[in-house]
Amino acid sequence: MEFDKHQIDLFTTFCQKLEDAGLDLKRHCSCSAITQLHPECSMDFIRVSALPFGL
């Protein structure tokens, strides 16, 4: 889980730099199941996967 957090931090830092440079981003880095483990991944979009099926 520590590696996951590191990857999320890298992604959000990179996105912030792009936004600071004037880009309007739509961020996406998770499926619905991952949002249960890492709620901070709920950004602009979430891929619907196993969660609606109760898996």
Distance bins in CASP14 RR format, pairs under 12 A and 6 or more apart:
PFRMAT RR
TARGET T0000
AUTHOR 0000-0000-0000
RMODE 2
METHOD distances of the structure
MODEL  1
1 7 0 0 0 0 0 1 0 0 0 0 0
1 8 0 0 0 0 0 1 0 0 0 0 0
1 34 0 0 0 0 0 1 0 0 0 0 0
1 37 1 0 0 1 0 0 0 0 0 0 0
1 38 0 0 0 0 1 0 0 0 0 0 0
2 8 0 0 0 0 0 1 0 0 0 0 0
2 9 0 0 0 0 0 1 0 0 0 0 0
2 38 0 0 0 0 0 1 0 0 0 0 0
3 9 0 0 0 0 0 1 0 0 0 0 0
3 10 0 0 0 0 0 1 0 0 0 0 0
3 38 0 0 0 0 0 1 0 0 0 0 0
4 10 0 0 0 0 0 1 0 0 0 0 0
4 11 0 0 0 0 0 1 0 0 0 0 0
4 29 0 0 0 0 0 1 0 0 0 0 0
4 30 0 0 0 0 0 1 0 0 0 0 0
4 34 0 0 0 0 1 0 0 0 0 0 0
4 37 1 0 0 1 0 0 0 0 0 0 0
4 38 1 0 0 1 0 0 0 0 0 0 0
4 40 0 0 0 0 0 1 0 0 0 0 0
4 41 0 0 0 0 1 0 0 0 0 0 0
5 11 0 0 0 0 0 1 0 0 0 0 0
5 12 0 0 0 0 0 1 0 0 0 0 0
5 37 0 0 0 0 0 1 0 0 0 0 0
5 38 1 0 0 1 0 0 0 0 0 0 0
5 40 0 0 0 0 1 0 0 0 0 0 0
5 41 0 0 0 0 0 1 0 0 0 0 0
6 12 0 0 0 0 0 1 0 0 0 0 0
6 13 0 0 0 0 0 1 0 0 0 0 0
6 38 0 0 0 0 0 1 0 0 0 0 0
7 13 0 0 0 0 0 1 0 0 0 0 0
7 14 0 0 0 0 0 1 0 0 0 0 0
7 29 0 0 0 0 1 0 0 0 0 0 0
7 30 0 0 0 0 0 1 0 0 0 0 0
7 34 0 0 0 0 0 1 0 0 0 0 0
7 38 0 0 0 0 1 0 0 0 0 0 0
7 40 0 0 0 0 0 1 0 0 0 0 0
7 41 0 0 0 0 1 0 0 0 0 0 0
8 14 0 0 0 0 0 1 0 0 0 0 0
8 15 0 0 0 0 0 1 0 0 0 0 0
8 27 0 0 0 0 0 1 0 0 0 0 0
8 29 1 0 0 1 0 0 0 0 0 0 0
8 30 0 0 0 0 1 0 0 0 0 0 0
8 34 0 0 0 0 1 0 0 0 0 0 0
8 35 0 0 0 0 0 1 0 0 0 0 0
8 37 0 0 0 0 0 1 0 0 0 0 0
8 38 1 0 0 1 0 0 0 0 0 0 0
8 39 0 0 0 0 0 1 0 0 0 0 0
8 40 1 0 0 1 0 0 0 0 0 0 0
8 41 1 0 0 1 0 0 0 0 0 0 0
8 42 0 0 0 0 0 1 0 0 0 0 0
8 43 0 0 0 0 1 0 0 0 0 0 0
9 15 0 0 0 0 0 1 0 0 0 0 0
9 16 0 0 0 0 0 1 0 0 0 0 0
9 29 0 0 0 0 0 1 0 0 0 0 0
9 38 0 0 0 0 0 1 0 0 0 0 0
9 40 0 0 0 0 1 0 0 0 0 0 0
9 41 0 0 0 0 0 1 0 0 0 0 0
10 16 0 0 0 0 0 1 0 0 0 0 0
10 17 0 0 0 0 0 1 0 0 0 0 0
10 29 0 0 0 0 0 1 0 0 0 0 0
11 17 0 0 0 0 0 1 0 0 0 0 0
11 18 0 0 0 0 0 1 0 0 0 0 0
11 25 0 0 0 0 0 1 0 0 0 0 0
11 27 1 0 0 1 0 0 0 0 0 0 0
11 28 0 0 0 0 1 0 0 0 0 0 0
11 29 1 0 1 0 0 0 0 0 0 0 0
11 30 0 0 0 0 0 1 0 0 0 0 0
11 38 0 0 0 0 0 1 0 0 0 0 0
11 40 0 0 0 0 0 1 0 0 0 0 0
11 41 0 0 0 0 1 0 0 0 0 0 0
11 43 0 0 0 0 1 0 0 0 0 0 0
12 18 0 0 0 0 0 1 0 0 0 0 0
12 19 0 0 0 0 0 1 0 0 0 0 0
12 25 0 0 0 0 0 1 0 0 0 0 0
12 27 0 0 0 0 1 0 0 0 0 0 0
12 29 0 0 0 0 1 0 0 0 0 0 0
12 38 0 0 0 0 0 1 0 0 0 0 0
12 40 1 0 0 1 0 0 0 0 0 0 0
12 41 0 0 0 0 1 0 0 0 0 0 0
12 43 0 0 0 0 1 0 0 0 0 0 0
13 19 0 0 0 0 0 1 0 0 0 0 0
13 20 0 0 0 0 0 1 0 0 0 0 0
13 27 0 0 0 0 0 1 0 0 0 0 0
14 20 0 0 0 0 0 1 0 0 0 0 0
14 21 0 0 0 0 0 1 0 0 0 0 0
14 23 0 0 0 0 0 1 0 0 0 0 0
14 25 0 0 0 0 1 0 0 0 0 0 0
14 27 0 0 0 0 1 0 0 0 0 0 0
14 29 0 0 0 0 0 1 0 0 0 0 0
15 21 0 0 0 0 0 1 0 0 0 0 0
15 22 0 0 0 0 0 1 0 0 0 0 0
15 23 0 0 0 0 1 0 0 0 0 0 0
15 24 0 0 0 0 0 1 0 0 0 0 0
15 25 1 0 1 0 0 0 0 0 0 0 0
15 26 0 0 0 0 1 0 0 0 0 0 0
15 27 1 0 1 0 0 0 0 0 0 0 0
15 28 0 0 0 0 0 1 0 0 0 0 0
15 29 0 0 0 0 1 0 0 0 0 0 0
15 43 0 0 0 0 1 0 0 0 0 0 0
15 44 0 0 0 0 1 0 0 0 0 0 0
16 22 0 0 0 0 0 1 0 0 0 0 0
16 23 0 0 0 0 0 1 0 0 0 0 0
16 25 0 0 0 0 1 0 0 0 0 0 0
16 27 0 0 0 0 0 1 0 0 0 0 0
16 43 0 0 0 0 0 1 0 0 0 0 0
17 23 0 0 0 0 1 0 0 0 0 0 0
17 25 0 0 0 0 0 1 0 0 0 0 0
18 24 0 0 0 0 1 0 0 0 0 0 0
18 25 1 0 1 0 0 0 0 0 0 0 0
18 26 0 0 0 0 0 1 0 0 0 0 0
18 27 0 0 0 0 1 0 0 0 0 0 0
19 25 1 0 1 0 0 0 0 0 0 0 0
19 26 0 0 0 0 0 1 0 0 0 0 0
19 27 0 0 0 0 1 0 0 0 0 0 0
19 44 0 0 0 0 0 1 0 0 0 0 0
24 44 0 0 0 0 0 1 0 0 0 0 0
25 43 0 0 0 0 1 0 0 0 0 0 0
25 44 1 0 0 1 0 0 0 0 0 0 0
25 45 0 0 0 0 0 1 0 0 0 0 0
26 43 0 0 0 0 1 0 0 0 0 0 0
26 44 1 0 1 0 0 0 0 0 0 0 0
26 45 1 0 0 1 0 0 0 0 0 0 0
26 46 0 0 0 0 0 1 0 0 0 0 0
27 40 0 0 0 0 0 1 0 0 0 0 0
27 41 0 0 0 0 1 0 0 0 0 0 0
27 42 0 0 0 0 1 0 0 0 0 0 0
27 43 1 1 0 0 0 0 0 0 0 0 0
27 44 1 0 1 0 0 0 0 0 0 0 0
27 45 1 0 0 1 0 0 0 0 0 0 0
27 46 0 0 0 0 0 1 0 0 0 0 0
28 34 0 0 0 0 0 1 0 0 0 0 0
28 35 0 0 0 0 0 1 0 0 0 0 0
28 41 0 0 0 0 1 0 0 0 0 0 0
28 42 0 0 0 0 0 1 0 0 0 0 0
28 43 1 0 0 1 0 0 0 0 0 0 0
28 44 1 0 0 1 0 0 0 0 0 0 0
28 45 1 0 1 0 0 0 0 0 0 0 0
28 46 1 0 0 1 0 0 0 0 0 0 0
28 47 1 0 0 1 0 0 0 0 0 0 0
29 35 0 0 0 0 0 1 0 0 0 0 0
29 38 0 0 0 0 1 0 0 0 0 0 0
29 40 0 0 0 0 1 0 0 0 0 0 0
29 41 1 0 1 0 0 0 0 0 0 0 0
29 42 0 0 0 0 1 0 0 0 0 0 0
29 43 1 0 0 1 0 0 0 0 0 0 0
29 44 0 0 0 0 1 0 0 0 0 0 0
29 45 0 0 0 0 1 0 0 0 0 0 0
29 46 0 0 0 0 1 0 0 0 0 0 0
29 47 0 0 0 0 1 0 0 0 0 0 0
30 36 0 0 0 0 1 0 0 0 0 0 0
30 37 0 0 0 0 1 0 0 0 0 0 0
30 38 1 0 0 1 0 0 0 0 0 0 0
30 39 0 0 0 0 1 0 0 0 0 0 0
30 40 0 0 0 0 1 0 0 0 0 0 0
30 41 1 1 0 0 0 0 0 0 0 0 0
30 42 1 0 0 1 0 0 0 0 0 0 0
30 43 1 0 0 1 0 0 0 0 0 0 0
30 44 0 0 0 0 0 1 0 0 0 0 0
30 45 0 0 0 0 1 0 0 0 0 0 0
30 46 1 0 1 0 0 0 0 0 0 0 0
30 47 1 0 0 1 0 0 0 0 0 0 0
30 48 0 0 0 0 0 1 0 0 0 0 0
30 49 0 0 0 0 1 0 0 0 0 0 0
30 51 0 0 0 0 0 1 0 0 0 0 0
31 37 0 0 0 0 0 1 0 0 0 0 0
31 38 0 0 0 0 0 1 0 0 0 0 0
31 41 0 0 0 0 1 0 0 0 0 0 0
31 42 0 0 0 0 0 1 0 0 0 0 0
31 45 0 0 0 0 0 1 0 0 0 0 0
31 46 1 0 0 1 0 0 0 0 0 0 0
31 47 1 0 1 0 0 0 0 0 0 0 0
31 48 1 0 0 1 0 0 0 0 0 0 0
31 49 1 1 0 0 0 0 0 0 0 0 0
31 50 1 0 0 1 0 0 0 0 0 0 0
31 51 1 0 0 1 0 0 0 0 0 0 0
31 52 0 0 0 0 0 1 0 0 0 0 0
31 55 0 0 0 0 0 1 0 0 0 0 0
32 38 0 0 0 0 0 1 0 0 0 0 0
32 39 0 0 0 0 0 1 0 0 0 0 0
32 41 0 0 0 0 0 1 0 0 0 0 0
32 42 0 0 0 0 1 0 0 0 0 0 0
32 45 0 0 0 0 0 1 0 0 0 0 0
32 46 1 0 1 0 0 0 0 0 0 0 0
32 47 1 0 0 1 0 0 0 0 0 0 0
32 48 1 0 1 0 0 0 0 0 0 0 0
32 49 1 0 1 0 0 0 0 0 0 0 0
32 50 1 0 0 1 0 0 0 0 0 0 0
32 51 1 1 0 0 0 0 0 0 0 0 0
32 52 1 0 0 1 0 0 0 0 0 0 0
32 53 0 0 0 0 1 0 0 0 0 0 0
32 54 0 0 0 0 1 0 0 0 0 0 0
32 55 0 0 0 0 1 0 0 0 0 0 0
33 41 0 0 0 0 0 1 0 0 0 0 0
33 46 0 0 0 0 1 0 0 0 0 0 0
33 47 0 0 0 0 1 0 0 0 0 0 0
33 48 0 0 0 0 1 0 0 0 0 0 0
33 49 1 0 1 0 0 0 0 0 0 0 0
33 50 1 0 1 0 0 0 0 0 0 0 0
33 51 1 0 1 0 0 0 0 0 0 0 0
33 52 0 0 0 0 1 0 0 0 0 0 0
33 53 0 0 0 0 1 0 0 0 0 0 0
33 54 0 0 0 0 1 0 0 0 0 0 0
33 55 1 0 0 1 0 0 0 0 0 0 0
34 40 0 0 0 0 0 1 0 0 0 0 0
34 41 1 0 1 0 0 0 0 0 0 0 0
34 42 0 0 0 0 1 0 0 0 0 0 0
34 43 0 0 0 0 0 1 0 0 0 0 0
34 46 0 0 0 0 1 0 0 0 0 0 0
34 47 0 0 0 0 1 0 0 0 0 0 0
34 48 0 0 0 0 0 1 0 0 0 0 0
34 49 0 0 0 0 1 0 0 0 0 0 0
34 50 0 0 0 0 0 1 0 0 0 0 0
34 51 0 0 0 0 1 0 0 0 0 0 0
35 41 1 0 1 0 0 0 0 0 0 0 0
35 42 1 0 1 0 0 0 0 0 0 0 0
35 43 0 0 0 0 1 0 0 0 0 0 0
35 45 0 0 0 0 0 1 0 0 0 0 0
35 46 1 0 0 1 0 0 0 0 0 0 0
35 47 0 0 0 0 1 0 0 0 0 0 0
35 48 0 0 0 0 0 1 0 0 0 0 0
35 49 0 0 0 0 1 0 0 0 0 0 0
35 50 0 0 0 0 0 1 0 0 0 0 0
35 51 1 0 0 1 0 0 0 0 0 0 0
36 42 0 0 0 0 0 1 0 0 0 0 0
36 46 0 0 0 0 0 1 0 0 0 0 0
36 49 0 0 0 0 0 1 0 0 0 0 0
36 50 0 0 0 0 0 1 0 0 0 0 0
36 51 1 0 0 1 0 0 0 0 0 0 0
36 54 0 0 0 0 0 1 0 0 0 0 0
36 55 0 0 0 0 0 1 0 0 0 0 0
37 51 0 0 0 0 0 1 0 0 0 0 0
38 46 0 0 0 0 0 1 0 0 0 0 0
39 46 0 0 0 0 0 1 0 0 0 0 0
41 47 0 0 0 0 0 1 0 0 0 0 0
42 51 0 0 0 0 0 1 0 0 0 0 0
46 52 0 0 0 0 0 1 0 0 0 0 0
48 54 0 0 0 0 0 1 0 0 0 0 0
48 55 0 0 0 0 0 1 0 0 0 0 0
49 55 0 0 0 0 1 0 0 0 0 0 0
END
